[in-house]
Amino acid sequence: MALFRRSKASSNATTALLVLTDSGVTRVNTGSYGTDLVQEVAKLLRSENIRSTRLADNLTLWHAELSPGQAQPGVPNPAASRLAAEHGHPPVSGPAVVTGAQLYGSPYPLDADETDRLAARLRG
């Protein structure tokens, strides 16, 4: 008898991030959370200077800055800016990444269903 057994459904569940660029919305599967997820987001944004904005209890928007506290110049990212505006935040320039909740100060990825719903809404 196994004390810890994973059901087939839970082992197939995937967590992901959404990368929002001018060219569209891309899903990136990940198993990372916490500081590993922050490093993955920084790599996707190609910047050491990243900022997170909590949009809702289950959504966090990440974007790059020129330097800490200094926004990137340029044209706002349509999908990221629309998502930020829906939650009362200013527009975002450049690429952005959407992750899930931040629990006890650690960021978590989006679950598979939420990733699909949000991607469809941002594409449409």
Z-matrix of the N, CA and C atoms (Angstrom, degrees):
N
C 1 1.445
C 2 1.524 1 108.31
N 3 1.290 2 115.48 1 127.88
C 4 1.465 3 121.07 2 -179.97
C 5 1.522 4 110.19 3 -90.64
N 6 1.311 5 115.70 4 133.01
C 7 1.457 6 119.15 5 177.99
C 8 1.520 7 112.15 6 -75.55
N 9 1.335 8 116.23 7 -36.69
C 10 1.455 9 120.93 8 -179.71
C 11 1.513 10 108.22 9 -117.63
N 12 1.292 11 116.00 10 114.76
C 13 1.451 12 118.91 11 -178.54
C 14 1.517 13 108.52 12 -131.81
N 15 1.295 14 115.05 13 130.35
C 16 1.456 15 120.83 14 178.21
C 17 1.510 16 109.83 15 -93.23
N 18 1.315 17 115.94 16 132.57
C 19 1.454 18 117.75 17 175.44
C 20 1.517 19 108.84 18 -78.44
N 21 1.313 20 115.55 19 157.72
C 22 1.458 21 120.25 20 -178.07
C 23 1.524 22 110.79 21 -60.70
N 24 1.312 23 118.29 22 -38.62
C 25 1.467 24 121.64 23 -178.34
C 26 1.521 25 111.39 24 -62.65
N 27 1.328 26 117.31 25 -42.57
C 28 1.463 27 118.62 26 -177.86
C 29 1.519 28 112.04 27 -72.53
N 30 1.333 29 117.73 28 -29.58
C 31 1.455 30 119.03 29 -179.91
C 32 1.527 31 111.57 30 -74.94
N 33 1.334 32 118.06 31 -19.49
C 34 1.450 33 121.69 32 177.68
C 35 1.522 34 112.15 33 -89.71
N 36 1.313 35 117.31 34 -11.20
C 37 1.455 36 120.24 35 -179.20
C 38 1.522 37 109.50 36 -65.95
N 39 1.323 38 115.59 37 140.65
C 40 1.453 39 120.53 38 -177.62
C 41 1.514 40 108.84 39 -123.65
N 42 1.312 41 115.14 40 145.17
C 43 1.453 42 119.61 41 172.80
C 44 1.517 43 107.39 42 -112.14
N 45 1.322 44 116.03 43 153.48
C 46 1.455 45 119.26 44 -173.16
C 47 1.526 46 111.23 45 -152.60
N 48 1.316 47 113.87 46 171.04
C 49 1.460 48 124.51 47 172.77
C 50 1.525 49 106.36 48 -119.31
N 51 1.326 50 116.70 49 157.99
C 52 1.458 51 120.54 50 171.64
C 53 1.519 52 108.08 51 -114.30
N 54 1.320 53 116.46 52 127.25
C 55 1.459 54 121.99 53 176.02
C 56 1.524 55 107.01 54 -100.62
N 57 1.329 56 116.31 55 123.27
C 58 1.460 57 122.53 56 -178.11
C 59 1.524 58 108.92 57 -108.86
N 60 1.325 59 116.15 58 117.18
C 61 1.464 60 121.47 59 177.99
C 62 1.519 61 108.42 60 -127.68
N 63 1.333 62 116.14 61 175.61
C 64 1.459 63 120.07 62 176.98
C 65 1.523 64 111.35 63 -61.98
N 66 1.322 65 117.03 64 -28.06
C 67 1.465 66 120.66 65 -177.76
C 68 1.525 67 113.40 66 -87.15
N 69 1.317 68 118.66 67 -5.47
C 70 1.451 69 119.76 68 176.15
C 71 1.514 70 114.91 69 143.27
N 72 1.327 71 114.04 70 -165.78
C 73 1.465 72 123.32 71 -177.12
C 74 1.522 73 108.40 72 -112.33
N 75 1.327 74 116.55 73 127.49
C 76 1.466 75 121.78 74 -178.84
C 77 1.518 76 109.99 75 -124.20
N 78 1.317 77 115.30 76 134.99
C 79 1.469 78 121.41 77 177.03
C 80 1.529 79 108.24 78 -90.31
N 81 1.333 80 116.37 79 134.05
C 82 1.460 81 122.41 80 176.36
C 83 1.522 82 107.11 81 -125.16
N 84 1.333 83 117.26 82 111.98
C 85 1.464 84 121.24 83 179.16
C 86 1.524 85 109.90 84 -70.08
N 87 1.326 86 115.86 85 142.79
C 88 1.459 87 120.77 86 -179.62
C 89 1.524 88 110.06 87 -152.76
N 90 1.290 89 114.80 88 154.20
C 91 1.454 90 121.14 89 172.54
C 92 1.517 91 110.25 90 -115.50
N 93 1.319 92 116.58 91 5.93
C 94 1.468 93 122.14 92 -176.22
C 95 1.519 94 112.07 93 -81.70
N 96 1.325 95 115.43 94 153.85
C 97 1.463 96 122.55 95 170.72
C 98 1.523 97 107.26 96 -152.85
N 99 1.313 98 117.05 97 168.23
C 100 1.462 99 121.31 98 179.31
C 101 1.520 100 111.95 99 66.09
N 102 1.332 101 116.90 100 -140.32
C 103 1.467 102 120.58 101 -176.82
C 104 1.524 103 112.27 102 -65.23
N 105 1.329 104 117.81 103 -29.33
C 106 1.462 105 119.74 104 176.08
C 107 1.525 106 110.79 105 -64.95
N 108 1.325 107 116.45 106 -37.98
C 109 1.463 108 120.59 107 177.94
C 110 1.528 109 110.53 108 -67.78
N 111 1.327 110 117.60 109 -40.11
C 112 1.466 111 121.02 110 177.61
C 113 1.524 112 110.00 111 -60.50
N 114 1.316 113 117.61 112 -42.45
C 115 1.463 114 121.12 113 177.92
C 116 1.529 115 111.47 114 -64.16
N 117 1.320 116 116.50 115 -38.99
C 118 1.460 117 120.29 116 178.22
C 119 1.533 118 110.90 117 -65.42
N 120 1.325 119 116.59 118 -41.66
C 121 1.469 120 121.16 119 177.62
C 122 1.525 121 109.83 120 -62.42
N 123 1.326 122 117.82 121 -45.32
C 124 1.472 123 121.61 122 178.99
C 125 1.524 124 110.67 123 -59.89
N 126 1.315 125 116.90 124 -39.28
C 127 1.464 126 120.83 125 178.82
C 128 1.532 127 110.84 126 -66.75
N 129 1.337 128 116.72 127 -42.48
C 130 1.465 129 120.45 128 178.79
C 131 1.532 130 111.70 129 -65.13
N 132 1.334 131 116.35 130 -35.16
C 133 1.470 132 120.48 131 179.74
C 134 1.526 133 112.21 132 -85.47
N 135 1.336 134 115.99 133 -6.72
C 136 1.468 135 122.75 134 -179.54
C 137 1.528 136 111.68 135 53.90
N 138 1.328 137 115.05 136 47.73
C 139 1.462 138 119.77 137 -179.19
C 140 1.528 139 110.19 138 -154.98
N 141 1.326 140 115.32 139 144.69
C 142 1.460 141 120.32 140 172.54
C 143 1.521 142 110.55 141 -84.40
N 144 1.326 143 116.13 142 -20.98
C 145 1.470 144 121.63 143 -178.54
C 146 1.517 145 109.18 144 -99.17
N 147 1.326 146 115.87 145 95.95
C 148 1.466 147 120.10 146 179.50
C 149 1.524 148 109.62 147 -122.19
N 150 1.309 149 114.95 148 152.99
C 151 1.465 150 121.27 149 179.92
C 152 1.518 151 108.70 150 -128.97
N 153 1.312 152 115.96 151 138.52
C 154 1.464 153 120.54 152 175.93
C 155 1.519 154 109.28 153 -108.05
N 156 1.319 155 114.88 154 143.60
C 157 1.461 156 122.06 155 176.97
C 158 1.517 157 107.32 156 -128.94
N 159 1.299 158 116.25 157 119.08
C 160 1.471 159 120.33 158 178.40
C 161 1.522 160 107.58 159 -76.44
N 162 1.327 161 116.33 160 114.04
C 163 1.460 162 121.09 161 -178.72
C 164 1.519 163 111.79 162 -86.76
N 165 1.299 164 116.02 163 -39.23
C 166 1.468 165 122.61 164 -179.68
C 167 1.518 166 106.92 165 -153.92
N 168 1.314 167 116.84 166 -179.69
C 169 1.461 168 120.02 167 179.96
C 170 1.522 169 112.03 168 -59.13
N 171 1.333 170 116.97 169 -29.17
C 172 1.460 171 120.02 170 -175.08
C 173 1.531 172 114.27 171 -116.91
N 174 1.344 173 118.54 172 11.36
C 175 1.470 174 121.21 173 -178.52
C 176 1.521 175 111.53 174 -135.58
N 177 1.327 176 115.58 175 135.19
C 178 1.462 177 121.95 176 175.60
C 179 1.521 178 107.95 177 -131.38
N 180 1.328 179 116.65 178 131.78
C 181 1.459 180 122.94 179 178.27
C 182 1.521 181 108.83 180 -105.82
N 183 1.333 182 116.67 181 129.04
C 184 1.458 183 122.91 182 -179.70
C 185 1.515 184 108.69 183 -115.85
N 186 1.332 185 117.25 184 140.23
C 187 1.458 186 121.08 185 174.25
C 188 1.525 187 109.38 186 -148.89
N 189 1.332 188 115.11 187 160.47
C 190 1.465 189 121.01 188 -178.00
C 191 1.529 190 110.16 189 -85.67
N 192 1.330 191 114.96 190 153.05
C 193 1.466 192 122.46 191 174.70
C 194 1.522 193 108.20 192 -124.00
N 195 1.334 194 116.35 193 157.88
C 196 1.465 195 119.87 194 175.95
C 197 1.519 196 110.38 195 -64.77
N 198 1.307 197 115.30 196 -46.25
C 199 1.459 198 123.61 197 174.71
C 200 1.521 199 105.30 198 -150.02
N 201 1.316 200 118.33 199 165.98
C 202 1.468 201 119.13 200 -177.51
C 203 1.532 202 112.57 201 -52.38
N 204 1.327 203 115.22 202 121.96
C 205 1.455 204 121.25 203 178.62
C 206 1.519 205 115.12 204 84.51
N 207 1.332 206 118.35 205 -1.66
C 208 1.469 207 121.43 206 -178.89
C 209 1.531 208 108.85 207 -114.39
N 210 1.336 209 115.48 208 112.57
C 211 1.463 210 121.15 209 -177.82
C 212 1.515 211 112.20 210 -65.86
N 213 1.322 212 115.49 211 153.34
C 214 1.463 213 120.55 212 175.40
C 215 1.520 214 109.21 213 -72.49
N 216 1.326 215 117.91 214 137.28
C 217 1.462 216 119.57 215 174.94
C 218 1.532 217 109.38 216 -77.38
N 219 1.304 218 116.06 217 163.28
C 220 1.457 219 119.57 218 175.15
C 221 1.503 220 112.77 219 126.31
N 222 1.304 221 112.88 220 -177.53
C 223 1.456 222 121.69 221 -178.89
C 224 1.526 223 109.20 222 -73.34
N 225 1.329 224 117.54 223 136.39
C 226 1.469 225 119.77 224 178.72
C 227 1.532 226 112.49 225 -61.36
N 228 1.308 227 115.50 226 143.65
C 229 1.462 228 123.30 227 174.92
C 230 1.528 229 106.96 228 -72.06
N 231 1.348 230 119.10 229 118.45
C 232 1.473 231 120.54 230 -174.05
C 233 1.530 232 114.35 231 -57.66
N 234 1.330 233 117.93 232 -51.29
C 235 1.467 234 120.64 233 -176.41
C 236 1.524 235 111.46 234 -67.79
N 237 1.325 236 117.08 235 -45.64
C 238 1.464 237 120.90 236 -179.17
C 239 1.526 238 111.23 237 -66.22
N 240 1.321 239 116.83 238 -40.24
C 241 1.466 240 120.39 239 -179.59
C 242 1.524 241 111.34 240 -67.93
N 243 1.341 242 116.24 241 -38.08
C 244 1.470 243 119.51 242 177.71
C 245 1.528 244 110.19 243 -64.63
N 246 1.327 245 116.65 244 -43.34
C 247 1.463 246 120.94 245 178.60
C 248 1.533 247 110.39 246 -63.33
N 249 1.329 248 116.94 247 -43.75
C 250 1.467 249 120.76 248 178.80
C 251 1.524 250 110.33 249 -63.01
N 252 1.330 251 117.56 250 -43.46
C 253 1.469 252 121.52 251 -178.92
C 254 1.530 253 112.03 252 -63.28
N 255 1.344 254 116.97 253 -36.17
C 256 1.471 255 121.00 254 177.82
C 257 1.526 256 111.44 255 -59.29
N 258 1.319 257 116.22 256 -24.58
C 259 1.463 258 121.13 257 -177.72
C 260 1.523 259 112.20 258 -111.42
N 261 1.356 260 116.73 259 14.03
C 262 1.457 261 120.92 260 174.07
C 263 1.520 262 115.66 261 79.70
N 264 1.329 263 117.79 262 26.70
C 265 1.466 264 121.49 263 -179.81
C 266 1.526 265 110.18 264 -113.91
N 267 1.333 266 117.72 265 157.89
C 268 1.469 267 121.29 266 -178.43
C 269 1.534 268 112.44 267 -70.63
N 270 1.346 269 116.75 268 163.60
C 271 1.466 270 121.09 269 179.33
C 272 1.526 271 112.73 270 -61.24
N 273 1.337 272 115.31 271 157.62
C 274 1.457 273 122.98 272 -178.58
C 275 1.529 274 108.39 273 -120.07
N 276 1.323 275 117.28 274 132.68
C 277 1.460 276 121.71 275 175.48
C 278 1.518 277 109.67 276 -100.24
N 279 1.323 278 115.88 277 148.30
C 280 1.459 279 120.68 278 178.47
C 281 1.511 280 111.87 279 79.95
N 282 1.326 281 116.41 280 -177.93
C 283 1.469 282 120.04 281 -179.08
C 284 1.527 283 111.37 282 -66.37
N 285 1.320 284 114.76 283 156.84
C 286 1.463 285 120.88 284 178.87
C 287 1.524 286 108.70 285 -142.21
N 288 1.325 287 115.50 286 161.06
C 289 1.468 288 121.97 287 178.28
C 290 1.520 289 107.74 288 -129.58
N 291 1.329 290 115.98 289 138.28
C 292 1.466 291 121.35 290 176.86
C 293 1.522 292 107.96 291 -110.69
N 294 1.336 293 115.10 292 128.35
C 295 1.461 294 121.49 293 175.27
C 296 1.525 295 108.04 294 -121.44
N 297 1.302 296 115.53 295 -178.85
C 298 1.457 297 120.94 296 -179.83
C 299 1.515 298 111.86 297 -85.20
N 300 1.291 299 114.70 298 -148.57
C 301 1.462 300 122.76 299 -175.03
C 302 1.526 301 112.50 300 -67.96
N 303 1.324 302 114.00 301 159.33
C 304 1.462 303 120.51 302 169.13
C 305 1.524 304 105.73 303 -110.96
N 306 1.320 305 115.16 304 110.31
C 307 1.460 306 120.62 305 -177.78
C 308 1.517 307 109.76 306 -107.84
N 309 1.311 308 115.97 307 122.16
C 310 1.466 309 122.28 308 -179.24
C 311 1.527 310 111.37 309 54.19
N 312 1.339 311 116.02 310 36.74
C 313 1.451 312 121.30 311 176.91
C 314 1.515 313 115.35 312 85.20
N 315 1.334 314 118.14 313 -2.20
C 316 1.465 315 121.43 314 179.61
C 317 1.524 316 110.25 315 -108.70
N 318 1.338 317 117.36 316 128.56
C 319 1.463 318 119.68 317 178.28
C 320 1.527 319 112.05 318 -77.79
N 321 1.316 320 115.20 319 146.74
C 322 1.458 321 122.97 320 178.96
C 323 1.521 322 109.07 321 -125.65
N 324 1.342 323 117.83 322 153.32
C 325 1.464 324 120.46 323 177.71
C 326 1.525 325 111.06 324 -74.92
N 327 1.312 326 115.51 325 172.98
C 328 1.461 327 122.05 326 175.39
C 329 1.525 328 108.81 327 -79.89
N 330 1.336 329 116.78 328 148.44
C 331 1.463 330 117.61 329 174.06
C 332 1.534 331 108.60 330 -79.68
N 333 1.309 332 116.84 331 167.08
C 334 1.465 333 122.14 332 -172.23
C 335 1.528 334 112.81 333 -58.70
N 336 1.338 335 117.17 334 -45.93
C 337 1.469 336 120.20 335 -178.21
C 338 1.524 337 111.62 336 -65.72
N 339 1.310 338 116.49 337 -43.79
C 340 1.461 339 120.39 338 -179.99
C 341 1.527 340 110.89 339 -65.46
N 342 1.331 341 116.65 340 -37.73
C 343 1.466 342 121.14 341 177.87
C 344 1.522 343 110.20 342 -60.22
N 345 1.329 344 116.64 343 -47.29
C 346 1.466 345 120.99 344 -178.83
C 347 1.521 346 111.62 345 -64.43
N 348 1.341 347 117.35 346 -44.26
C 349 1.472 348 120.80 347 179.55
C 350 1.525 349 111.61 348 -62.38
N 351 1.317 350 115.80 349 -47.21
C 352 1.469 351 120.02 350 -177.65
C 353 1.525 352 110.93 351 -67.08
N 354 1.316 353 118.13 352 -41.14
C 355 1.467 354 121.54 353 178.35
C 356 1.526 355 110.79 354 -61.08
N 357 1.327 356 116.79 355 -44.32
C 358 1.470 357 120.79 356 179.33
C 359 1.527 358 110.68 357 -62.94
N 360 1.309 359 117.01 358 -42.10
C 361 1.472 360 120.75 359 179.94
C 362 1.518 361 111.60 360 -66.18
N 363 1.341 362 117.76 361 -40.48
C 364 1.459 363 120.69 362 -179.28
C 365 1.533 364 112.67 363 -73.70
N 366 1.312 365 116.77 364 -28.10
C 367 1.479 366 120.30 365 178.04
C 368 1.519 367 111.55 366 -77.78
N 369 1.348 368 116.44 367 -29.86
C 370 1.463 369 120.37 368 -172.90
C 371 1.426 370 115.96 369 -93.36
